[in-house]
């Protein structure tokens, strides 16, 4: 999609009426009527409380909502925020909306927001999820201030989560991104983040927009661009993050836009990441990651059955992706009952690395490779739940750190299978 097509005549008129701004708050939506109002109110209150002198605009990029979401965004009165906060902005707070497509494409929504921020010459652009109903006005300050005042280019979030939320992040995205690219960014695929105008402008020129990952997985590419481009990166503790209830089929889509995009990034960045041998801490503002102790209901038996069924039914596929020794180990694990089930960290890291190498070699359809990882991820999820069911939040963090060390320790194995896999 050419950048010019992101701006319909109506959207362009709205942007011209806004004029240059200091801060853009982007809100990508698709049928979020049930959750968007408290989010937009928190954003308005955050601007009034933390940035009353700055020129700000809220930009809603909507992917064809059928439930009136854009109307709710535009109809949420700033007067309510004024009355609640007793603070009045010294500038006009604009709120505009555009429909970028008939179907949702997260990457296209992000590109629309960034292109608007570039056109308006914004110093900072913050993106907020319409599902983040636990957001409070201070989130805006914690995200924007490091960009606006301290000249960071990317501010990634750290959340307080329930103990068994964010499993994909803790068990795959964070450990692998950290091992590959050498930066300890806890949320490489973030639903809330802030970037500088400089990074927004530069990211718009990336080749990623010309392939499928530009439409569905641009967020993780943005993080990788910030790391590999030597931009200033930090992370900021926001607070409690709840995870929306998703259907079972959403896991495949989530793996495509996160793991698929991460695997895809490895080819072009090989000269850089292949020389990285350790990870470095990232400047972190506020509290460290914290885990709430509320239990989460999980059907462990069902997870074990989906893992075992996947290992059995996809054996021909796995023979083209995995080494004989890894496949044999997975078949051994699949025979274990829930009470003795364990998918060890080193086996999991080797599994992921062999999938990444097979993706690089395109041993079968790349999309099929990502889908084939789903049942194995369910097995690792079960192991993670069992390992951490009776431990403290601090111990969970220690276990995640141990997993990250296994990914880093075994990175030479990735380089080996990357080069030699047949």
N, C-alpha and C positions, 0 to 999 in steps of 0.2 A: 504494500500500500504506500503510495507516494505521500509525503508529508502533507502536501497541499490538500489531499482528500480528507485529512483529519479535521479540517476546518470547513464545516458547512457555512453557507452565507449567514445563517442566523447565528451560529456560534461565533463566527468572526466579528459580526456586529456587536455581540455581547462583550467580546474581549476588547474591542476598540473603545466601547463605552466605559470599560473599567480603567483602561490606561495602565501605565506602569505601576507595579506593586513591589512591596518588599517581601511578602510571604504569600505563597499559594498553598492552600490546603486542598489536596485532591481526595475525592471520595468516589471510588469505582463501585458501581452498584449493578445488581440484577435481581429484581424481585425481592427486595429487602424491606418491604413495608413494615414487617413485624418488629424490626430492630433499629431502623435508621433514625427514628426521631430522637431517642436519647443520645445517640452518637452525635448528631448535628447540634443538639443543644449543648453538649459538652465541648464541642469544637468552638461554638460561638462564645461560650463562657470562658474558654481558655484564651481566646483572642482578646476579649475584653479585659480579663484579669492580668494577662502576662504581656500583651503587646498592644496596649491601647493607643499608642502613638504611631504604630506602623500601618502602612497601607496593605490591606489583606483582602484576599478573595477566596471564597470556597467554590471549587469547581467540581461539579458532579458529572462524571463520565459514565453514562448508563448504557448497558448492553441489551436494550430492548425489553425493559420491564413491562409486565402486563398487570401489575398490581398498584400502579400509581406511585411508585417510589419517587420519581423525580418531582412530582407535585408535593409530596411530603417534605422533600429537601427544600424546595423553594418556598413552601408555605410555613415553615417553622420560623416564627417571628423572632427577630432580634430583641424585640421589646421584652419578651419573657426573660431572656438572658440578662438584660439590663435590670429588670425588676428583682431578679434573684440575686445578682451580684452587687447591686448598688454602685456599679462602675459603668461609666459611659465612655465609649470609644471617642477619640479625638479625630478619627477619620471615618469615612463611610465604609461599612463592611459590606462588600458585594457578595452575592451568591448567585451563581449561574449554573445552567445544566445543558448538556448536549447528549444526544443519542448517537453513539459512534458506530453502532451495528445493530442488526436485528437479533443476533445471538451473542452471548457473552464470550469475550476473548480477553482474559486478564491482561495479557501483554499489550493488546491494542488499547485497552483502557489506560494502562500506564503510559503508553506512548502519547496518547491524546493529552493527558495531564502534563507530561513533561514538555511537549511541544507548546502547550499554552503557557507554561511557566517560562519557557525560553522566549516566546513572543512578548510576554509582559515584563521581561528582564528581572524576574524575581531573584532575590538574593538567596532565598531558601524555599524549598518545596517539600512539604510533608504529606505523606499518603497515609490515610486512615481507613481501616476496614469497617464497613457498615454493620458487621456482625459483632463488633467489640463493645458489647453493652456494658462492660465493666469500666469503660473509659471514664476518666475524670478530667477536669480542665487542666490539671497539672501535667498530663501527658504531653500536651502541646508544648509547654515550656521545656520539658525534659528532652524532647526531640529537636525542637527548633533552636534553642539557645546555643548548643554547641556549634551549630552551623553559623548562626547569625552573629554571635559574639566571639566565638573561639576559633572560627575558620576551619572547622572540620568539614569534610566533603560528604561523608556518609555517617549517619547515626543509626545504628541498628538497635533493636530493643532487647531487653532482658525482662522476662515475665516471672511472676509468681504463679505457678500452676498447681493443679491437683496432681497427686503423685504419679498417676498413670496417664496423664495427658502429655501431648508432645512427644510420643514414643518414636515416631518417624524422625523427628528432629534429633532426639537424643541418641538414637541407635544407628542412624545412617547419615543424615545430611550434615550434622555437626562433626562427627568423627571423621568422615571422609573429606569434607571441605577443609577441615583443619590439617589433616595429614597431607592432602594434595597441595594446598596453596599456602600452608604455613602460618595462618592467622587464626587465633582462637575466637572466632565470631560465633556466638551461641545460636543465632537465628539467621543463617545465611539466606533462607527464604522467609522473609518477614512480611507480615500483613500490615505493620506500622513501621515507618522509617522516615527519615528526613535526609535530603541531599542538598548540596550547594547548587547554585545556578551554574557554576562551572562544570560540575559533573553532569548535571542534567543536559546541558548543551552538548558536551562531548559524547554522552551515551546515545544521544539521538543520531549520531553519525555511525554507530556500530553496525556491522554487517548482520548482526543477529536478527534485525527486523526483516531480513530477506528470506528467512526460513521459518519453519513451523514453530520453533522455540520462541521466536519473537512475538508470537501470538499467545502462547500458553505458558511460557516459562521465563519471561523476561526478568522477573524479580531476582532470581538467583544469578542470572547473568549480570545484573547490576552490581550485586555484591562482588562477584568475581572481577568485574571491570575495575571496581574501586581498589581491590587488592592488587591486581596485576598492573594497574596503571599508576601505582604509587601515590594514590590519593590519601588524604588524611582520614583515617577511619577510627571511630570509637563506638561504644555501645552504652546505652543508658537504661537504667532500671525504671520501668514504668509502673508496675504494680500487678494486680491480679488479672490474669487472662483466662477467660473461659473459652472452651472449644465448642463450636456449634455442633449440634447433633447432625451427623451425616449418614447417608445410606451406605450400605456395604459396597455398592457399585462405585462410590466416590473414591475408594482407595486406589483403584486403577487410574482414575483421572489424576489424583494427587501424585501418584508415582510418576506419571508421564510428565507433569509440569515441574516436578522437583528433581527426581532421580534422573529422568530422561534428559532434562536440561543440563544437569551436572555432568552426566556422562558425555553429552554432546560438547561441552566446553573443553574437554580434555585434549581433543585433537589440535585445535589451533594454539593452545597454550602449552603444549608439550615442552618446547625448549625452556620455558620458565619453570614449570612445576617439577620437571624431571631432575632439576639440580637442587631442589629444596629438601633438606634432610631433617629439619626439626620445625616445631611450631613456636610462635612467639605470642605472648599475651597482648591483648588489645586494650587500649585505654578504656577503663570502665568507670562510669559515673553513677553514683548512688549505690544502693545495696547490690550484692551479688545475687545470682539466681537462687530463689527460694522455692521450696516445695511444700504445698499445703498437705495436711494429713488426711483430708476427707477421703474415705474409700470410694473407689469407682467399681461399679458392677461389671465384671468381665466373665464371659462364658469360656473358661479355660479349656473345657473338654471340646467345645466347638472349634477353638483355635487349633488344638492339637489335631483334630480330625481334618480340618482344611489343609494343614501342613502335610500330614501323612498322605492325604488323597492327592495333593499337588505333586509330591515327590514321586508317587506311583504313576499317575496319569501322564505326567510331563517327562518321564524318563528319557524318551527319544530326543526331546528338545534339550534336556540337560546334558545329554551326551555330547552335543555339539557346542555347549557353552562351558561346561565345567570339566576340570581334570578328573580322571578316574578316581583318584584318592579322595577328592572333595565329594564327589557324588557317592562314593561308597560310605563316607562318613555321614552324609545326609540320610542315606537309607538306614544306617544303624540308628540314628536319632529318631527317625520316623517310626521305628518299632517300639520306642519307649512309651510307657503309659504316662499320664499327666504327673503322677506322684514322683517319678524319677526323671522327668523330662529335663534336658539341658542342651542348649545350642551354644556351645562355648564361644567366647569372644574371638579367639584366634580363628576358629572355623568360620565364623560369621564374616570376619574381615577378609579372609581368603575368598569366601563366596562372592562378596561384593566386588573385590578386585578382579576376579575371574569374569564376572559379568561385565565390568567396565572394559576389560581387554577384549572380550568377545564383541561388545558394542563397537569398539574401535575397529575391529576386523570385519564387522558386519557378517558374522558367520551365518546368521539368518536375519530375517527382517528385524531392524532395530526396535521397532515398536513391539514386536513379539518378545524380544529379549527383556524389555522393561516389564511387560506383562508377566513373563515367566518368573520374575523376581518376587511377585506379590505373595504367592503361597509360602515362599521361604522367609519373607519378612514376617509373615504371621507366626511362623515358628520362632523366630527371634523375639517377637513381641511376647509370646508365651513365656519364653525363657526369662526375659526381662521382668515380667510380672512375678514369676515364681522366685527369682533371685531377690526381689525387693519388697516382697509382701509384708515382711515383719521387721523392716529396718526403718531408721529415722530418715528424715529428709536429707540430713547431712551425709548419711551413708549412701543414699541414692546418688548424690552428687559425686561422692568418692568412686562409686561403681561406674558412673558415666566417664569420669576421668580415666579410670583404668581401661575402659573400652577404647577411649581415644588413644591411649598409649599403645594399645595393640595395633590399631590402624597405622600409627606412626612407625612402630617397630617393623611391621610387615610391608611397608611401602616398597622396599627393594623387591619384594615378591611381585608387586604390581608391575614394576619396571621389567622384571624377568618375563612375566606372561604377556606383557604388552608387546615385547619385541619378538618372543619366540613362539607364541601360541600358533598352532597349526589348525 
